[in-house]
Every structure is written in C-alpha cells, then in structure tokens.
Amino acid sequence: MQKPLLDLLQEYHLPKGLFPQDATHYEFDEETGKLTVFIPSICEVGFKDSSVLRYATTVTGYLEKGKLTDIEGMKTKVVIWAKVTSVSVDGPQSSKVYFTAGMKKSRPRDAYEVRRDGISVETY
C-alpha cells in the first residue's frame, strides 16, 4: 500500500504543505526518483509568509533527500508568474525552504508546514 503524500514529503525532508491539501494521489518511482502529483483542478495556494504558488493539474519532478528538482507544473509569483524549477531544504531541521524560479529565493519553512486548500483559477 502506498504511503500518504505527507509521509513521503516528510521522509525526504520537505515540508508537508508543499502541495495543496486535495493533492493526495501521486505516483513515485523509487528507482528514478520521479514524482508525479495529481491535483483535481488548476489552483493557487497562499501561504502565511504572503507567498503564492500556482499548480497545474499534474506536477512532476525528481525527489531526492531535501529537494524536488526539474519541476513541471508549479509557479510562484515574484513580480510576474515564474516557473518553479526546484524546491530544496538544507536538511530535516532547516528553517528555510529554497525555491528556484529563475533565481533562488529562500522562504521560511514554517509557512509550508500547514496544508492549505487550493483556490481554483482559470489558467495555469
């Protein structure tokens, strides 16, 4: 039986609120590290640090301890919407989460520890 997405993220030292609350179905290939997360509809999530992530209905990336790389299907708003290509942490106790979207930016990890509902949007 497949473990919950929350448990998988925590096992790889990533914050449990990285994906919207209704993103529970996923596929993970342990050999290649490829992770595919399925989200019922295109949505965006606001976090307590005022950051916003937008998700397509399918988000893919490669999962390693402390990071998710080569991400497709996730954006963040800097001044404009920018494609997130990588999310990483320094370790399980890291207080920062690093998002790479053209440039690397750190955000407080605790903002991503609580799972939040996504708000439906028209386009990714």
Stockholm file with secondary structure:
# STOCKHOLM 1.0

chainA/1-124         MQKPLLDLLQEYHLPKGLFPQDATHYEFDEETGKLTVFIPSICEVGFKDSSVLRYATTVTGYLEKGKLTDIEGMKTKVVIWAKVTSVSVDGPQSSKVYFTAGMKKSRPRDAYEVRRDGISVETY
#=GR chainA/1-124 SS CCCCHHHHHHHTTCCTTSSCTTCCEEEECTTTCEEEEECSSCEEEECTTSCEEEEEEEEEEEEETTEEEEEEEEEEESSSEEECCEEECSSTTCSEEEEESSSEEEEEGGGGSSCCCCEECSCC
#=GC SS_cons         CCCCHHHHHHHTTCCTTSSCTTCCEEEECTTTCEEEEECSSCEEEECTTSCEEEEEEEEEEEEETTEEEEEEEEEEESSSEEECCEEECSSTTCSEEEEESSSEEEEEGGGGSSCCCCEECSCC
//
